[in-house]
Amino acid sequence: MRELIYTGFMSLDGVVDSPGGTVEGHRSGGWVINDVEFLPEAFALKGEELAETTALLFGRRSYEAFAPIWRDSEDHAAYKDLPKYVVSETLTEDALVDGWGPTTILRSSGDIAALKKSDGGAIFIHGSAELARRLSDDGLIDRYHLLVFPVLLGAGKRLFSEADNDKRVLKLKDSAAYPNGVLKLIYEVS
């Protein structure tokens, strides 16, 4: 069974909205690059993940934001030929970004559960907070790779649902604290 891994930047109060800019219009957008000293070692996790990534999964809005930029980005060149999956009830084939490798549209959590049963390695979710909440509620996320930033944003999209779900115990697999206040937390979902 393939692992489904959420990776992302998160504020201390659980917000994942607009870490790199104001794409979604969050009034505190850019909190990763504007408010915390950049230390390369705090971002080393992203390079480590690349070695493990065999496919990418996005919600529609994150796909539409990332695909045109990442397709031509030297920093994301290794993702170009990886299979990509976009979860959307409305996206059409003609709306997919050309030149960014094979992309498949999935329509439901059931499609994602079937994908997890297919051959292959780890599937990483970038951005896509609403999708991640839904997949977590459905028990489909196997691991979280979080870089937690020392900011409190108050408002914005949160990674975790407020639904009255059954308790899930997480097992800490790796962690690190950096001088700029960023924490790396890697949890497996039991």
Secondary structure by P-SEA (a helix, b strand, c coil): cbbbbbbbcccccccccccccccccccccccccccccccccccaaaaaaaaaccbbbbcaaaaaacccccccccccccccccbbbbbccccccccccccccbbbbbccaaaaaaaaaccccbbbbccaaaaaaaaaaaccccccccccccccccccccccccccccbbbbbbcccccccccbbbbbbbcc
